Amino acid sequence: MARKYFGTDGIRGATNLSPMTAAMAMKVGMAAGAHFRRGDHRHRVVIGKDTRLSGYMLENAMVAGFTSVGMDVVLVGPMPTPAVAMLTHSMRADLGVMISASHNPYFDNGIKLFGPDGYKLSDADEEAIEALIDGEVALAPSAAIGRARRVEDARGRYIHFAKSTFPSDLTLDGLKVVVDCANGAAYQVAPSALWELGAEVVSIGVSPNGKNINDGVGSTAPQVLCETVVGSGAALGIALDGDADRLIVVDETGTVIDGDQLMALIATGWARQGKLAGGGLVATVMSNLGLERHLAAQGLGLVRTKVGDRYVLEKMRGSGYNVGGEQSGHIILSDYATTGDGLVAALQVLAEIVRAGAPASEVLHRFEPLPQLLKNVRFAGGRPLEDERVKDVIAGAEAELKGRGRLVIRASGTEPVIRVMAEGDDKAQVEAVVDRVCDAVRVAAG
C-alpha cells in the first residue's frame, strides 16, 4: 500500500509547506497518540529535536496534539536521534518522536517516530497513523488531557550510555580528536562524551543558530574538518550529521573515510574478539564491491538490502546480524542501539585505533574500493524505467559488467530522480555504462 505522508525515514519536507506545517505536526501528534494509547496506564511520549529554527514551532504543535488525546509529553530538547530512541525505551514511554530532517538544510524538517521498544515504526503502524491523520481522532475528556514537562538530565543520561559502549579496559588519554557536530543535535553531547573518556577534543560545528545546521559542516561537508584535523595535528576527525545518526571519519592526513571502510573495520574487529553475530554484516546495494570482496577474504559475508537504514535494520533483526549500515555513514550496532548512532559507532572506531596503536590512516583503510560512479537523472513525470528502450540498455550494461562489476538503478523515494550507479574493475567502462544508461533514461523521460 502506497503511503501518503511517510517516506523511508518518517515525514519530511520544507517547513511551512505541506506536509511539514504546524497544523500537520499537531495532527501527527493526535494520530500517533491515539494509535499508541493501549491499556489503562498513563501514556507517555518522549520528544527530541535538532537545532533547526522550525523545531520550536513543530515541537509545540506536537505537544498540543499529544496532550489533546491524553498523552503526557517528556521534552528533552536538542538530542541525537539515537538518544531519543534510547530514552523512549529506558523511560518506558509508549512512543518517541525526533523532530529533524537529518542532513538536510535548515529550511527542511521532519518527524521520525519510535515505538516503545526504541525501534522505528513498522509500515503497518505508519499506515494506521496515516489513516487517523486523514480521519477523526477522539479527543480526551477535559480531566484526562495530558501534561508536558522537560527533563533536564537527558543529555547526561545519553552521555553515560554512549560512554558505556566504549571498552572499559581502554582510554582515549592523549588522543587529539576533532569532532564536527554539524551545528546539530549532538553539539553538546558528543564533545562531552569524548572529553570524559580522556580525549583532547577540538570542536567545530558546535554553535547552532537555528539556520546553520549542516551548512558547510558535518558529515556531508567534511572539508572544514579535513583542514582542522591537519592544521591541529589531530589523530583523526569525526563528523556527524544534523541528528547525529550518521558518521564519517577523517584520518590524520585529511583523507575522508566512508561508512563502508568503517563497517569493515568494526566487523573484522568484532569478529576477532568473537563478538560478531551472523558471520558478516548487512549493507545496502550502494556499498562498494570492494567491501564485499574484503569481507569474503576474511571469511565473512555481506548481505545487501534496499537503500534505507530501516531495511538494513529489518534484515539484521530477522537474520541475527549485529553490524550493518550504509556507505553514507549510517552504522547500526544492534548490541548497543536500535538505530544508527554516529557517536557510538565513532567510539568503536576509536577503540580499534587505540588497540592497534597505529596511525588512523593505517587502521581505517581496510580495502581498496572499486571505481564507483553515481549520477542522478531528474524527470518531470511518468515511469522512464518501464520504457522498453531503457530496459534494453540496462540489460546490455548488466551483461557487460557481469563478473567484473555491478549496476544499481533506482528511483529516489523523496524526489523525481532516477539514480544510476555502477562500479567495476575498469573505471572507463564504469563511466561509459553510467553515461549510456543516463542518456537512455533522459530520452525516455522526454
N, C-alpha and C positions, 0 to 999 in steps of 0.2 A: 504493500500500500504506500503510495507517494505521500510524503509528509509536507504540510503546508508551511510550517514555521521552522521546524527543527532541521538543521543540516547535519553534517558529520560530527560537529562538535558544538551542540547547543543551538541557540538562536543568535544570529549576528547580523549587523548591518550598520549603516550610517545613522548616527543619533539624530533624533527628531524627524526621522523619515521612517515610514513603515518598513519593517515591523519594530524598529528599535525606538519606540516612543515611551513616554512615561505612562500613557494610558495602557499600552500593551504590557509593560512591566507589571502594572497593577493586576491586569487580567491573568498574567502568568502566575503571579503570586496567589491569586484566588484559586485558579485552576489546579496548580500543583499542591496547594494546601488542602483543597478539597479531596484530591486524589489520594493523598497520603494520610488523611485522617482515618485511622483504622484502630478501633478499640475505644475504650473509655478513658484512657490515660490523658494527661495534659500533653498536648503535642508541641513539638519544638522544631524550629528551623534555624540553622546557622547561616549567616550571610557575610561573605567577604567580598572584597573588590580590589582592583588595582588602583592606579593613581590618576585615571582619566578624569577630566573635568565633569563629564556626564555621569560619573559614578555616584555623585551625591543625589542627582535627580532620580536615577533608576533605583538606587538603594531605598530612598524614601517612598517611592511608588510601590516597591515590592513589600516594604513593611506594611503599608496600608492594605495591600492585597492579602497578605498572610494573616494579619491580625483581624481583618474583617470576616474571615472564615474560622476564627477561633484558634489560630496557631500563635504560640509565643515565639518571639524572634530574639536571637542572640546575634548581636553585631560585633564583628571582630576587626573591622576596619581594613586597611590595606594589608593583604596577606597573599602569599603564593597560592595558586590553585591547589597544589597538593596539600598545603596546610589546611585549607578548608575541608578537603576530603578527609584528612586525618582527624580534624576536630569534630566533624559530623559524627564519625564513628565513636571517638573517645568520649564525647559528651552525650552519647546515646540519643542523638537527635533523630527525628523522623525524616529529615531532608536537609540537604546542604545546597547552597547557592553561591556561585562565583560570578561576579559581575566583571567581565573582562572580554576584550577582543584579542587577547594573546599578543602576537607580534604585529598586529595591525596598527596604523597611526591613530592618534588620539581621537579623531572625529568619528571613528567607529567604536562600537561597544557590543557586548554580547552577554548572554545569560547561559551559564552552564549549571546543570543540576546533578546532584549526587543523592543516591539513596541512603538509607540508614546504615548500610554496610560500607559506605565510603566509595562505592563504585559508581561510575556514570550510569545513567538510566538506560534500561533496555528500550528497544524500538517499541515494544508494546506499551510501556509506561508513557513514552513520549507521544504515541498516538492517542492514548487515553486523555492526556493533558490537552492535546490539541483540540480534541472533541469538546472538552469543557471550556476552552478559551472561546470557541465559537458558539457555545451554548449558554445555558443559565446555571449559575452556581448559587447554591443556597447559602445565605449569609448566616452567621452565628447570632443567636439571641443576644440582646444587649449585655446581659450579665456574663456571657461567655466569650466576649471579644478578647483577643489575645493582647499580651503585653510585650513591650520591647525593652531590651537592656543591652548595654555594652559590656563586654568582658575585657578588662584592661590587661590581663596577663596572657592573652592569646599568643602574642609574639614569643614570650618566654617559653610557653608550652611547646611551640613548634621548634624553637632553637634547641631545647632539651631533647626533643625527639630526633632531630637531624643529627645532633652530636652522638646520640646513642647508636647510630648506624656505622660510625667510624670505629675501626678495630681498637679495642681497649689497650692493646699492647703497643700501639703506635702513637706518635705525636707529630705535630706539624712545627715543632720548635725550630726556629732558624730558617724556615722556608718562606721566602718572599712571594706572595701571591697577589696578582692584580685581579680584582673582581669587578665586573661590569654588570650592573643591575638594571640597565636599560631605562633608568628613571621610572622603574615599575614597582611591582608589588613586593619584591624582595629587597628593596633599598635599605631596609633596616636589619632584617633577619640574617641575610647571607654574610655581610661583613662581620656581624657579631659572632655568628657561629664559627667562622674561620678563625677569628681572633681568640675566641675562648679555647680553641683547640691548639693554640700556640703559634699560629702563622703570623708573619709580619704582613699586614694587609694594606694594600693600596687600593682605594675605592674610587671608581668612576661611575657615572650614571646613577648617582645617589642624591640628586637634587630635583625631585619632581615638582613641576609647577602646574600640573593639570593638562599641559599641552605638549610636553617634550618627551613623553613616553615613546620609546623605540625610535626617537628622532636622532639619527646619526650615531646611535649607541646600541648595545645589546647584541644578541646572537645573530641578528640579520644584518648588522652593520658593524663588523668587528675591526674596522681599520684603526679607530682610536685605541682600541685595546691592544692591537698589534704594536702600535707605536709606543704605547705606555709600557708594555712589557719589555721591549728592547731598551727604551730610554731609561727605565728604572733598574735594569739589571735583574728583573724578577725571574724566578724559576719557571713560572708559567702564568697564563691568564685564563680566567673563567668568565664566560659570557652567558648570561641568562636572557630570556625574553621578557616581555611585559608582565606575564603572570607567572614566570619562573618555573614552567613545566618543561622547558627546553634548555639544552646545554650545548655550547660549542667551546672548545678549548684552544688556546694558542700556546705553542711551545716557546722556549726561551729565545728562539731565532725569529719569532714573529710569524711563524707558519700556522695557518688555521687548520685544526684537526676536526673533522666532521663526526657525525654520530656513528657512522659505520666503523671507523677506527676505534672509537670509544667503546662500542659494544664488543668489538673483537677483544680489546684489552680486558674488559671486565669478565667476559665469558671465559676466556682462557685462564685468567687468574682464578676465577671461582672453580673452574674445572681442576686446576692444580691443587686447590685446597679441599676438593671433594664437596663443594657447595653447589655446583651447577646441576640443576634439575632438567630432565628432558633430553639430555645428551646433545644440547646445542642451544640455539636461540631462535626467536621469531622476529622477522623483519618484513618490510613491505616489498612490493615489486620494484620499488625505486632504489633499493640498496644495491651497491656495486657488486658486480660478479666477482671482483677480486676478494670481497669479504667471504663469499661462498666458497671459493677455492681455498682461501686461507684456513677457514674452519675445517674443511674436508681434510686438509693436510695434518690437522691436529686431531683427527678422528671425531670431529664434531659436526653436527648437521645444521642446516639453515632451512627453516620453514617460512615461506612467503605468504603474505596476505595482501588484500587491497590496501590502498593508501588510507591512512587514518589510524591514530593510536587506539581507537576503540576496537578496531578489527584485530590489531595486534594483541590487545589485552584479552579479547574474546578467545583467540586461539591459545594464548598462554594458559588461561584458566581451564579451557576444555581439554588441553593435551599435557598439562603438567610441566610447563616451562616456567622458569623464574627470571629469565632475562629476555628482554625484547625491546623493540623500538624502531625509530625511523632515522634515515640518513640526516634529516634536518635537525636532529638532536633531541627529539622526544625519546627518552630512555626510561623504560619501566622495569623496576626491580621489585618483583612482587613479594619478596621476602620482607620488604620494608614498607611498600606503598601500594595503593590501589590505582594509581595513575602516574603519569610521568612526573618526575621530581628532579629538577635541574640541580639543586643543591645536594641532594642525597647521591645522585649519580656522580657529581663532582668529587664528593668525599671518597667514593670508591676509586675514582681515577687517582686522586691524591694518595690513597693508601698504596696503590700499585707502584707509584713513583717512589714513595718513601721506602717500600720494601726493596725495590730494585737498586736504590742508591745511585742511580744514573740520571743524566740529564733527561728532561722531558722529551726532547727531540728523539732520543734513542728508545724511550719506553713507549711513546704514543704511536709511532709509525709502525703498525703491525703488518701491513701488506702494501703492495704497490697497486693502487686502483687502476682498473682498465679505463681507457679513454671513454668518456661518457658525455653525451650531449642531450640537452633538453631544450626544446623550442615550443612556444605556445602559438596557436593559430586562433585568433578571435573570429567569431562568426555571428551573424545577425539573427539567425533563426534556422529552423529545420534540423535535419539529422544527417550531417555530412558523413558520418562514419557508416551510415547504411547505404551510401551510394556504391553501386557495383564497381565503378572505376576505382574508387578509393579502396574497396576490398581487394581488388586485383593487385594494386600497387603494394598494399600491406602484405599480401600473401607472397609476392615476389621478394620483398625486403626480408621477410622472415626466412625464406628459403636461402637467401644469400648469406644471412648471418648464422644459419644453423651450425652448431658446433663451435662457433667462434665468437658468439655474442648473443645479445638479446634485444628485442624490440618491445617497448611498452607504450601503448596508446590508450588514452583515457580522456573522457570528458570531465572537466572540472565540476565539482559538486557545488561551487559557490559563485561561478561566473561563466558567461558564454565563451568558453575557451576549450579547445582541444589541445591536450598536452601530448607531445610526441618525444619519446626518449629512446635512445639507442645507445648501446655500449658494445665494445668488442676489442679484439686484439689490434685491429688496424684502425687508427684514428681517421684516416682519409675515407675509409669505407663507411665508418660510422657517420661522418659528416654528410657523405653523399646520400646515404639511406635516409637520414632525417630530413634533408632538404627535399628529396623526392616525395616522401610521404606528405610533408607540409604543403608542397605545391599541389598535390592531388586534393588535399582537404580544402585548400583555398579555392580551387576551381569548383569543387562541389558545393562550397558554401556561397559561391557567387561573389 
